[in-house]
């Protein structure tokens, strides 16, 4: 499982002049594992969901994030600046 695709990661990195080392599809799975082993404010929207996002009562930069929202960078995926 991943919050974004390898193609979205490549687009994001390229736009910022970052060279990826490794298969982007593997990198997003590793990133997903890292994110989902982190602690976040709020609670999982559905206690049975396997991923940490979406969440209830979570904030980003002081703004409440909707219960069905996975924060993203505007490119369709979930990369947060």
HELIX and SHEET records of a PDB file:
HELIX    1   1 UNK A    6  UNK A   15  1                                  10    
HELIX    2   2 UNK A   24  UNK A   35  1                                  12    
SHEET    1   A 2 UNK A  43  UNK A  44  0                                        
SHEET    2   A 2 UNK A  55  UNK A  56 -1                                        
SHEET    1   B 2 UNK A  58  UNK A  60  0                                        
SHEET    2   B 2 UNK A  63  UNK A  65 -1                                        
END                                                                             
